[in-house]
Amino acid sequence: MADSGAAEAAAAAAAEAAAAAAAPAPAPAPAPAPAPAPAEGSVIAVHSLDEWSIYIEEANTAKKLVVIDFTASWCGPCRIIAPVFADLAKKNPNVVFLKVDVDEMKTIAEQFSVEAMPTFLFMKEGEVKDRVVGAVKEELAKKLELHMAQ
């Protein structure tokens, strides 16, 4: 009787192995979708050096003015000026508005010698044209108007 139990177990194992071999492989996970292109007239948050390079390169190629808001999550004045910056972006869709968190993107902040938040840089064709340090709404709007005219 022991032989028939062993034969049944072997047959069951063989059937299981054959079923596993015949089963289709699980479908591979879909590739992540590329990030949507940022809408003109919006503030673009930069989260990687690759994103930074792409946005700056695209703006340089198009000869667009770039305004960069160097900010920090813990910065009170940064939170106060953020809606003003977003409003400027809406009103000026042919300007590229970037937001860089100095704690997340230290290398970019260091590259531009950012020491206080918020700091706003105005760049055109890869060259820094101006900067505003502090949440000074009037100065930010005035410098934007000045550099858009050039």
SULRA-V864149 format. One record per residue. RES is the residue in three letters. PSI is psi in degrees with one decimal (* if undefined). OMEGA is omega in radians with two decimals (none if undefined). NEAR is the number of other ideal C-beta (glycine too) atoms within 12 Angstrom. Layout:
res->RES psi->PSI omega->OMEGA near->NEAR
res->RES psi->PSI omega->OMEGA near->NEAR
This chain:
res->MET psi->-30.1 omega->3.14 near->7
res->ALA psi->-33.6 omega->-3.13 near->8
res->ASP psi->-38.9 omega->-3.11 near->9
res->SER psi->-33.8 omega->3.09 near->10
res->GLY psi->-41.2 omega->3.13 near->11
res->ALA psi->-38.4 omega->-3.14 near->12
res->ALA psi->-40.9 omega->3.11 near->13
res->GLU psi->-42.2 omega->-3.14 near->14
res->ALA psi->-41.0 omega->-3.14 near->14
res->ALA psi->-40.8 omega->3.13 near->14
res->ALA psi->-40.4 omega->-3.14 near->14
res->ALA psi->-41.7 omega->3.13 near->14
res->ALA psi->-39.6 omega->3.14 near->14
res->ALA psi->-41.0 omega->3.14 near->14
res->ALA psi->-39.3 omega->3.12 near->14
res->GLU psi->-44.0 omega->3.13 near->14
res->ALA psi->-41.4 omega->-3.14 near->13
res->ALA psi->-40.2 omega->3.13 near->12
res->ALA psi->-40.9 omega->3.14 near->12
res->ALA psi->-39.9 omega->-3.13 near->12
res->ALA psi->-33.7 omega->-3.10 near->11
res->ALA psi->-19.7 omega->-3.11 near->10
res->ALA psi->139.1 omega->3.12 near->10
res->PRO psi->147.6 omega->3.12 near->9
res->ALA psi->147.4 omega->3.12 near->8
res->PRO psi->145.4 omega->-3.12 near->6
res->ALA psi->141.3 omega->3.12 near->6
res->PRO psi->151.8 omega->3.13 near->7
res->ALA psi->141.5 omega->3.13 near->6
res->PRO psi->147.3 omega->3.12 near->6
res->ALA psi->146.1 omega->3.12 near->6
res->PRO psi->142.2 omega->-3.13 near->6
res->ALA psi->144.0 omega->3.09 near->6
res->PRO psi->152.1 omega->3.13 near->8
res->ALA psi->139.0 omega->3.13 near->15
res->PRO psi->149.1 omega->3.11 near->8
res->ALA psi->135.4 omega->-3.13 near->12
res->PRO psi->143.8 omega->-3.13 near->22
res->ALA psi->140.7 omega->3.04 near->14
res->GLU psi->145.9 omega->-3.13 near->20
res->GLY psi->19.2 omega->3.11 near->18
res->SER psi->162.4 omega->3.08 near->23
res->VAL psi->129.1 omega->-3.10 near->33
res->ILE psi->118.5 omega->3.09 near->32
res->ALA psi->130.6 omega->-3.13 near->26
res->VAL psi->123.7 omega->-3.08 near->32
res->HIS psi->-0.4 omega->3.13 near->19
res->SER psi->159.9 omega->3.09 near->17
res->LEU psi->-33.2 omega->3.11 near->17
res->ASP psi->-46.9 omega->3.11 near->14
res->GLU psi->-45.4 omega->3.13 near->24
res->TRP psi->-50.7 omega->-3.10 near->30
res->SER psi->-42.6 omega->-3.11 near->19
res->ILE psi->-49.4 omega->-3.10 near->22
res->TYR psi->-42.0 omega->-3.13 near->33
res->ILE psi->-43.6 omega->-3.14 near->31
res->GLU psi->-44.5 omega->3.13 near->17
res->GLU psi->-42.6 omega->-3.14 near->21
res->ALA psi->-40.8 omega->3.13 near->30
res->ASN psi->-43.9 omega->3.13 near->19
res->THR psi->-40.7 omega->-3.13 near->14
res->ALA psi->-0.3 omega->-3.12 near->17
res->LYS psi->38.6 omega->-3.14 near->17
res->LYS psi->150.1 omega->2.99 near->27
res->LEU psi->138.6 omega->3.09 near->36
res->VAL psi->129.5 omega->3.06 near->42
res->VAL psi->122.9 omega->-3.07 near->43
res->ILE psi->126.8 omega->3.08 near->43
res->ASP psi->108.1 omega->3.04 near->47
res->PHE psi->117.6 omega->-2.96 near->38
res->THR psi->176.4 omega->3.04 near->38
res->ALA psi->146.2 omega->-3.08 near->26
res->SER psi->-28.5 omega->-3.09 near->16
res->TRP psi->-0.1 omega->-3.02 near->12
res->CYS psi->111.3 omega->3.13 near->23
res->GLY psi->-51.1 omega->3.12 near->15
res->PRO psi->-30.5 omega->3.11 near->25
res->CYS psi->-41.7 omega->3.13 near->30
res->ARG psi->-33.2 omega->-3.13 near->20
res->ILE psi->-39.8 omega->-3.07 near->17
res->ILE psi->-16.0 omega->-3.08 near->32
res->ALA psi->-45.5 omega->3.12 near->29
res->PRO psi->-31.2 omega->3.10 near->16
res->VAL psi->-44.1 omega->3.12 near->29
res->PHE psi->-43.2 omega->3.12 near->38
res->ALA psi->-37.9 omega->3.12 near->23
res->ASP psi->-40.2 omega->3.08 near->19
res->LEU psi->-38.9 omega->3.12 near->34
res->ALA psi->-42.9 omega->3.13 near->32
res->LYS psi->-39.2 omega->-3.08 near->17
res->LYS psi->-13.6 omega->-3.07 near->19
res->ASN psi->69.8 omega->-3.04 near->27
res->PRO psi->-15.4 omega->3.12 near->18
res->ASN psi->11.5 omega->3.02 near->18
res->VAL psi->142.7 omega->3.11 near->33
res->VAL psi->120.6 omega->3.13 near->40
res->PHE psi->117.0 omega->-3.14 near->41
res->LEU psi->147.7 omega->3.07 near->38
res->LYS psi->125.3 omega->-3.11 near->39
res->VAL psi->119.9 omega->3.05 near->41
res->ASP psi->119.0 omega->-3.04 near->28
res->VAL psi->-25.9 omega->3.11 near->30
res->ASP psi->-32.5 omega->-3.14 near->20
res->GLU psi->-37.3 omega->-3.05 near->21
res->MET psi->61.2 omega->-3.08 near->29
res->LYS psi->-39.0 omega->-3.08 near->16
res->THR psi->-38.0 omega->3.14 near->17
res->ILE psi->-43.7 omega->3.12 near->33
res->ALA psi->-42.4 omega->3.13 near->27
res->GLU psi->-40.2 omega->-3.13 near->14
res->GLN psi->-33.8 omega->-3.10 near->20
res->PHE psi->15.1 omega->3.08 near->28
res->SER psi->44.5 omega->3.11 near->15
res->VAL psi->121.8 omega->-3.09 near->31
res->GLU psi->-14.1 omega->3.14 near->15
res->ALA psi->150.7 omega->3.11 near->21
res->MET psi->142.9 omega->-0.14 near->30
res->PRO psi->150.3 omega->2.96 near->38
res->THR psi->131.5 omega->3.12 near->34
res->PHE psi->126.6 omega->3.09 near->45
res->LEU psi->141.9 omega->3.07 near->37
res->PHE psi->120.6 omega->-3.11 near->36
res->MET psi->147.1 omega->3.02 near->31
res->LYS psi->129.7 omega->-3.13 near->26
res->GLU psi->42.6 omega->3.04 near->19
res->GLY psi->1.0 omega->-3.09 near->18
res->GLU psi->132.6 omega->3.08 near->18
res->VAL psi->122.8 omega->-3.11 near->23
res->LYS psi->-29.6 omega->-3.06 near->23
res->ASP psi->170.4 omega->3.04 near->26
res->ARG psi->151.1 omega->3.03 near->26
res->VAL psi->126.1 omega->3.11 near->35
res->VAL psi->124.1 omega->-3.13 near->24
res->GLY psi->165.0 omega->-3.10 near->23
res->ALA psi->65.4 omega->-3.08 near->27
res->VAL psi->93.7 omega->-3.03 near->21
res->LYS psi->-48.2 omega->-3.08 near->22
res->GLU psi->-43.4 omega->-3.13 near->15
res->GLU psi->-39.1 omega->3.11 near->21
res->LEU psi->-47.2 omega->3.14 near->35
res->ALA psi->-40.8 omega->-3.13 near->22
res->LYS psi->-44.3 omega->-3.14 near->18
res->LYS psi->-35.9 omega->3.11 near->27
res->LEU psi->-47.7 omega->-3.14 near->34
res->GLU psi->-43.5 omega->-3.14 near->20
res->LEU psi->-47.1 omega->-3.06 near->18
res->HIS psi->-22.1 omega->3.05 near->29
res->MET psi->-30.3 omega->-3.12 near->24
res->ALA psi->-15.7 omega->-3.09 near->14
res->GLN psi->* omega->none near->15
